[in-house]
C-alpha cells in the first residue's frame, strides 16, 4: 500500500476506511484494535530508542514489523489475507524461554519500572494487554482462522519477561508488590 496523500478529508465526518475498502465509524471495534496496535508499535519504537542491546533492538524491530502485518490483517477482515503466521508466535516463545532461564521465579507481582528502557517496555506491555482486550471484542466477527489473539497474548508475556531480564542484567532489584501497605 502506498500513501500518496496524507490529508484526504474523508474522515472529517467520523468515518474511515478499512484496508478492504469498507467505510466504518472511527469508533468501530476494528478501528479501536488498529489504534491499539498502532499505539503499541509506537511505544515499542520509543523503547528501541532507549535500548542498549543490538540483539534486543533487532528483536523489537522485528516485532514492530509483525505489528504492521497484524494491523494489515485486521484492516482487511474476512479477506483471506495472511500476513502473520504461527512462526512469529514460536519466535516469541523461544525468546521468552531464552530470557526466562536466568530469572528467579516470581514470588509476588512486581511494580512496573526500572530504568528508562524497562519502563518503556512495561508501558508497551500494558498497551499490548489493551490491544488484546480490543481483539477479544472482534474475534467472533472473523470467519477465518487467525493468530491475532495468541500473538498479542504471547507478545505481552515476552515484554514482561524482557523487562524483568533487562532489569536483572543491569543489577536492578525488582520491587515486589507489598500487600501490607
N, C-alpha and C positions, 0 to 999 in steps of 0.2 A: 504494500500500500504506500503510495506516495502522497505526501501532503504538500499541495502546491499553494494553497491559500489557507491561512490560519483563521482569519476573520471572515466568516461566511454570513453571519447574522441569522442563520437558520435556527439557532437555538434561543433567540430573543423572546420567544413566547412560551418557554418552558419545555420544549420538546427537543429531542436529539435523535440521531440515527445510530442504530446498531451497525455492526460490520456487515450484516446481511441485508441492510437497506431499510429494515423496519423502523418507523418513526415511533418513539415511545416518550413518555414523560421522563423528565430528568429525575423524578423521584421513583422511577421504576426499579424493582429489585435487582435487575441485571445491571443497571447503571450504578446502583449503590455498590454492588460487588466490584464492578470495574473501578469505581472510585477508591475502594478499599485496597484493591490490588495496586493501583497507581500510587497511592499514599505509601503503601508498604515498600514498593520499589524505590520511592524517593528516600525513605528512611534508611533503607539498606545502602543506597548511594551515599547518603550522609555518613553512615558508619564506615564505608570504604575510605572516605576522605580522612578518617582518623585511625585507620588500620596501619599497623607497623609490620604486618606479616604479608609477604608477597603471596604465599600459598593461600592464606585466608582471604585476602583481597581477590585473588583469582577465583576462588570458590564462590565468593559472594557475587562477583560479576556474572558468573555462570547462572547463579540463582536469579539475578536480575533478568537475564535472557529468558529463563524459564517463566518468570512472571509476565513478560511480554507475550510469550507463547500462550500462557494460561489466559491472559486477557483477550488474546485473539480468538481463542475457542469460545470464551464466554460471550464475546461480542457477535458471534455467529451461531447462536444456539440452534440445535437440531439440523445443522447443515452437513454433518458428517466430517467436518474439518477436524483433523487431529494434528496438533502442533506440539503437544507434550505427551510423553509416554511413560510407561512403568519404569524405564531405566533411570528416570530422574528421581523417582522415589527411592530406588535402590541406591543411587548416589548419596542421597541424604541419609539413608540408614547406615551406609558404610561410614560416612563421616561421623555420625552420632556414635557408632561403636568405637571408632578410632579415638575420638576425643574423650569418650567416657572411660576408657581403660585406665587413665591416670587419676581419675577423680574419686574422691571419697564418697561413699554413699550418703545421700541426704538424710538427715535426722529430723529436719523441720523445713518449712518453707523458708526461702531466703528473700531478703529485701532486695529489690532491683537496684542496681547502682554499679559501683566500681569506678574505673577511670572513664574518660570520655568515650572511648570505643565501646566498652561494655555497656555503658548507659544507653548508647545509641542502639546497641543490639537488643537490649531489653525493651526499648520503645518499639523497635521493629517487631519483636515477638508479640507485644501487646496488640499492635495493629494487625499482625497476622492472625491472631485469635479473632479479631473483629471480622476480618475477611472470611474466616472460617464460618462464623455465625451468619454472615450475609449469604454465604454459599448454601448453607442449610436451608435458607428461605426459598431458594430457587431450584434446588436439586431435583425436586419431584416434578418440575416442569420440563425436564430434559428427558427426551425419549431415548437418546443414545448413551452408551456406556462412556464414562469419562473418569478421570482420576483427580478431578479438582479438589474434592474434599480430602481424600487421603494425602494428596500432595501438600495442601495447606496445613493439615494436621502434623505431618512429618516435619514440615519446614519450621513450625513453631517449636517443636521438640528440638530440632537442630539449633535454632537460635538460642534457646535456653541453655543447652549443653555448651554451645560455643562461648557464651558469656561466662559460664562457670569455668570453662577450660582456660580462657584467656586470663581471667582473674587469678586463677591458680598459678598459671605460668608466670605471672607478674608478681607473685607473692602476696597478693591481696587476700585478706581473710574475709570469708563470706559472713555477712551479718544475718543471723538467723532471726526469724520471727519470734518475738517474745510474747507469748500469750498471757503473761502475768502483768503486763503493763496496762 
